């Protein structure tokens, strides 16, 4: 079966829609009678045209925004909870494939880096999820052979897809450009969607009597990555970047788990977990737990943490008023910076405008890796 987000199925759907439209125009004069056959023919032609056009538009929009990445996502057959996986010592990250990165310096590993498709297994939570790991070119250069690199966890929104972090938001390409310009130290990117349990929007919460998603990202993932790659164990050398839901998760990890991540970048992120049909009951009626997962409440009511936060918004973004409240609420030693665009919405075009300055800001928070 063709990939749900692939070009082939989109081309087929568009051709079918065009064919249905042309066929309807050609047959319409023949269906102009008043009998039931003519009425049925016109209705059928109209419905077929409408359905094929809507399907084509839906597939193109899904590929662009990454709502559903697989047929099982779309059909809801990926709803099984996470399973406990017995771990093999030293191999919590299983590499499944690899793809080149192309740049003006060529595509060799030591010039452009490489992207690995992996499965990251959580030793304590039993959660496993796919990810893409970008290893910068310095990772393969002899001068850095015994050096450990900073790590940035990059999270998509919900339902989102990790593939769009590469193809549409161009995180590896933007990171490579920033590294070459000296604005970002060589950094390992771990790109994922925050949806790691079936297709449920868990909002990166440790759900009472349910999947421990925050623990997976804050404890299991850093341990797995440092065990498999030359990545620093220091929290100050770890960051989280996310858009929308991923942005909310990023801020929450830094504020709730500063021993795991000391830097967070939120692109159009919100500041409290919603409750709707996609999330279900995240807090089990525990109001205190719900408050503790509200990042604005944390800034106002808990001792400040030595973390650095970057909030990206625009004057017509829905989160703009709450962002101003975040700015008014933070206290030292927490550091907070903002990117405010003159215009922009909750979409990929806006986020790609924010990523380059966000990576440059991130570069000022991480310690550069020095070659031998």
C-alpha positions in Angstrom: 0.0 0.0 0.0 1.4 3.5 -0.9 2.6 5.6 2.0 -0.1 7.9 3.4 2.2 10.9 3.2 4.1 9.9 0.0 4.0 11.7 -3.4 2.7 8.7 -5.3 -0.7 8.6 -3.5 -1.1 12.4 -3.8 -0.5 12.3 -7.5 -2.9 9.4 -8.0 -5.6 11.2 -6.0 -5.1 14.5 -7.9 -5.3 12.7 -11.3 -8.5 10.9 -10.2 -10.0 14.2 -9.1 -9.1 15.9 -12.4 -10.5 12.9 -14.3 -13.8 12.9 -12.4 -14.2 16.7 -13.0 -13.5 16.4 -16.7 -15.8 13.4 -17.0 -18.6 15.3 -15.2 -18.3 18.2 -17.6 -18.4 15.8 -20.5 -21.4 13.8 -19.3 -23.5 16.7 -17.9 -25.3 17.4 -21.2 -26.3 13.8 -21.5 -27.7 13.8 -18.0 -29.9 16.9 -18.6 -33.2 15.0 -18.7 -35.9 15.0 -16.1 -36.3 11.3 -15.5 -35.0 9.4 -12.5 -32.0 8.1 -14.4 -30.9 11.6 -15.3 -31.3 12.7 -11.7 -29.4 9.7 -10.4 -26.7 10.3 -13.0 -26.2 13.9 -12.1 -26.2 13.2 -8.3 -23.7 10.4 -8.8 -21.4 12.5 -11.0 -21.6 15.4 -8.4 -20.8 13.1 -5.5 -17.9 11.3 -7.2 -16.4 14.7 -8.2 -16.8 16.1 -4.7 -15.4 13.0 -3.0 -12.3 12.8 -5.2 -11.5 16.5 -4.9 -11.9 16.3 -1.1 -9.7 13.2 -0.8 -7.0 14.8 -2.9 -7.1 18.0 -0.9 -7.1 16.0 2.4 -4.0 13.9 1.3 -2.1 17.0 0.3 -3.0 18.8 3.6 -2.1 15.7 5.6 1.2 15.4 3.9 2.0 19.1 4.6 0.8 19.3 8.2 1.6 15.7 9.2 -1.7 15.0 10.9 -1.5 11.2 10.3 1.8 9.6 9.2 0.6 6.0 8.6 -2.6 4.2 7.6 -2.8 2.7 11.0 -2.7 6.3 12.5 -5.6 7.3 10.2 -7.7 4.2 10.9 -7.1 4.2 14.6 -5.5 0.8 14.7 -2.4 2.0 16.5 -4.2 2.5 19.8 -2.5 -0.3 21.8 -0.7 0.8 25.0 3.1 0.6 25.2 4.6 -2.7 25.9 7.4 -3.6 28.3 10.6 -4.3 26.4 13.5 -6.2 28.0 16.6 -4.1 27.3 19.9 -5.3 26.1 22.8 -3.7 28.0 24.3 -0.8 26.1 21.8 -1.0 23.2 18.8 1.1 24.2 18.8 2.8 20.8 18.3 0.5 17.8 19.4 2.0 14.5 17.0 1.1 11.6 18.3 3.1 8.7 20.4 6.1 7.7 20.1 8.9 5.2 22.6 11.5 3.9 22.5 15.2 4.5 23.4 17.3 1.5 25.1 20.7 1.9 27.4 23.0 0.0 30.2 21.0 1.5 29.0 17.8 0.0 27.2 14.8 1.5 30.1 13.0 3.2 29.5 12.3 6.9 32.5 14.4 8.0 31.2 17.4 6.0 27.4 17.3 6.4 26.6 14.8 9.1 24.1 12.0 8.8 20.5 11.3 9.9 19.8 7.9 11.5 16.3 6.4 11.9 16.2 4.7 15.3 14.0 3.2 17.9 14.5 4.5 21.5 13.5 2.1 24.2 12.6 3.3 27.7 14.1 1.1 30.3 12.0 2.3 33.3 8.7 3.1 31.5 8.6 0.3 28.9 7.7 2.9 26.2 9.4 2.6 22.9 9.2 5.2 20.1 10.7 5.9 16.7 13.0 8.9 16.3 15.5 10.5 13.9 19.0 11.3 15.2 21.0 14.0 13.4 24.8 13.6 14.0 26.7 16.7 12.9 29.8 16.4 10.7 32.1 17.0 13.7 30.9 13.7 15.2 32.8 11.9 12.5 35.9 14.1 12.4 39.1 12.8 14.0 39.6 15.9 16.1 36.3 15.2 17.9 36.8 11.4 18.3 36.9 11.5 22.1 34.6 14.5 22.6 31.0 14.4 23.8 28.4 16.6 22.2 25.4 18.7 23.4 22.0 17.2 22.6 18.7 18.9 21.6 15.5 16.9 21.7 13.2 18.3 19.0 9.5 17.6 19.3 6.7 18.0 16.8 3.2 19.0 17.6 0.2 16.8 17.9 -0.6 14.7 15.9 2.5 15.8 14.0 5.3 13.6 12.5 9.0 13.4 13.0 9.6 13.3 9.3 8.2 16.8 8.9 10.9 18.1 11.3 13.4 17.1 8.7 11.6 17.7 5.3 9.4 20.7 6.1 10.9 22.4 9.1 14.5 21.5 8.0 16.0 21.2 11.5 19.1 19.3 10.3 19.8 21.8 7.5 19.2 24.8 9.8 21.4 23.3 12.5 24.2 22.6 10.0 24.0 26.2 8.7 24.2 27.5 12.2 27.1 25.2 13.1 29.1 26.2 10.0 28.5 29.9 10.8 29.7 29.4 14.4 26.3 30.3 15.9 25.6 26.8 17.3 28.1 24.3 18.7 28.1 20.9 17.0 24.9 19.4 18.5 23.2 16.1 18.2 19.5 16.4 17.4 16.9 13.8 18.5 13.7 14.4 16.5 10.5 12.8 17.6 6.7 13.3 17.9 5.4 13.7 21.4 2.8 11.0 20.7 4.6 7.9 21.9 1.6 5.8 23.2 -0.7 4.8 20.3 -2.3 7.9 18.9 -3.3 9.4 22.2 -2.4 13.1 22.9 -0.8 12.6 26.3 0.6 16.1 26.5 3.9 14.6 27.9 2.2 13.8 31.2 2.9 11.0 33.6 -0.7 9.9 33.6 -1.9 8.4 37.0 -2.2 4.6 36.5 -1.2 5.1 32.8 1.8 5.7 30.6 4.6 7.7 32.2 5.4 9.8 29.2 7.2 12.6 31.0 9.5 10.1 32.7 10.2 8.5 29.3 11.3 11.8 27.8 13.1 13.2 30.9 14.8 10.1 32.2 14.7 7.1 29.8 15.5 9.0 26.6 18.6 10.9 27.9 20.0 7.7 29.4 19.4 5.8 26.2 20.9 8.4 23.9 24.0 8.9 26.1 24.5 5.1 26.3 24.4 4.9 22.5 26.1 8.1 21.3 28.9 10.4 22.4 26.5 12.8 24.1 27.1 14.8 27.2 25.5 13.6 30.5 25.4 17.2 31.8 21.8 18.7 32.0 23.3 22.0 31.0 24.3 20.5 27.7 20.7 19.2 26.9 17.9 21.3 25.5 14.3 20.7 24.2 12.8 22.4 21.2 9.2 22.0 20.2 6.3 23.6 18.3 2.7 23.7 19.6 2.3 20.6 21.8 6.0 20.0 21.5 6.6 23.6 22.8 4.5 23.0 25.8 6.3 19.7 26.6 9.7 21.5 26.2 8.8 24.2 28.8 7.4 21.6 31.1 10.5 19.4 31.0 12.8 22.3 31.8 10.7 23.6 34.6 9.7 20.3 36.1 12.9 18.3 35.3 15.8 20.8 35.4 18.1 17.9 36.2 17.3 16.5 32.8 17.1 19.6 30.6 18.3 23.2 31.4 17.1 24.9 28.1 13.7 24.9 26.4 12.5 26.6 23.2 8.8 26.8 22.6 7.5 27.8 19.1 3.8 28.7 19.4 3.5 26.5 22.5 0.8 26.8 25.0 1.2 26.8 28.7 -1.3 24.3 30.2 -2.5 20.9 29.0 -6.0 20.9 27.3 -8.6 18.3 28.1 -10.5 17.0 25.1 -11.4 13.9 23.2 -7.7 13.4 22.1 -6.3 13.6 25.6 -8.9 11.9 27.8 -8.4 12.3 31.5 -4.8 13.1 32.0 -4.7 13.9 35.7 -7.2 11.4 37.2 -9.1 14.3 38.9 -5.9 15.3 40.8 -6.1 19.1 40.7 -2.7 19.6 42.2 -1.1 17.5 39.5 -3.0 19.5 36.9 -1.6 22.8 38.4 1.9 21.4 38.6 1.7 20.7 34.8 0.7 24.3 34.2 3.9 26.1 33.3 2.6 29.6 34.0 1.4 28.4 37.5 4.8 27.0 38.1 6.5 30.3 37.3 4.2 32.1 39.7 4.1 29.6 42.6 7.3 27.5 42.7 10.9 28.4 43.5 12.6 29.6 40.3 14.9 27.1 38.5 18.3 27.9 36.9 16.9 27.2 33.4 16.8 29.2 30.1 13.5 29.6 28.3 12.8 31.0 24.8 9.1 31.7 23.9 8.3 32.4 20.2 5.0 34.0 19.3 3.5 36.7 17.1 1.1 39.6 17.7 -1.8 37.7 16.2 -0.9 34.3 17.7 -3.5 32.9 20.1 -0.8 32.4 22.8 0.4 36.0 22.7 -1.5 37.3 25.8 -0.4 34.2 27.8 3.2 34.7 26.6 3.1 38.2 28.1 1.9 36.7 31.4 4.9 34.3 31.3 7.3 37.2 30.8 5.8 39.0 33.8 5.9 36.0 36.0 9.4 34.6 35.7 12.1 35.4 38.3 15.9 34.9 38.5 17.7 32.6 38.2 15.4 31.6 35.5 16.3 33.3 32.2 13.6 34.0 29.7 13.8 35.4 26.1 11.1 35.9 23.4 10.7 36.0 19.7 7.7 38.1 18.6 6.9 38.2 14.9 4.9 41.1 13.4 2.6 38.5 11.8 2.3 34.7 11.8 0.0 31.9 12.7 0.0 28.4 14.1 1.7 26.9 11.1 4.9 25.6 9.6 5.7 28.8 7.7 5.8 30.7 10.9 7.9 28.2 12.7 10.5 28.0 9.9 11.0 31.8 10.4 11.6 31.3 14.1 14.0 28.3 13.9 17.2 30.1 12.7 17.1 32.8 15.5 16.1 30.1 18.0 19.1 27.9 17.2 21.4 31.0 17.4 20.0 31.7 20.9 20.4 28.0 21.8 24.1 28.3 20.8 24.6 30.9 23.5 23.2 28.5 26.1 25.4 25.4 25.3 29.1 25.0 25.9 31.1 24.7 22.6 32.7 21.4 21.9 36.5 21.9 21.4 38.4 19.6 19.1 41.7 18.0 20.1 
